[in-house]
Amino acid sequence: MNIEFINEVRASMNRNRQSAINYRNNNDHSMRKISVQMALSKRRGIRYP
C-alpha cells in the first residue's frame, strides 16, 4: 500500500465525519428554532384571544 493513498482515505474519512457532525448540529439548531417559534406563537395566541 502506498502511504499517499492511505493518507487520502484517512483525510476523506475525517472530512465525512466532520460534515456529518456539522449537519447534525445545524439540524438541531434549526429544529430548536422552529420549536421556539411555535411555542412563542402559541403563547401569543393564548395571550391575545
Summary of the structure (lengths in Angstrom):
residues: 49
radius of gyration: 21.3
end to end distance: 71.2
largest distance: 71.2
contacts: 91
relative contact order: 0.07
helix: 92%
strand: 0%
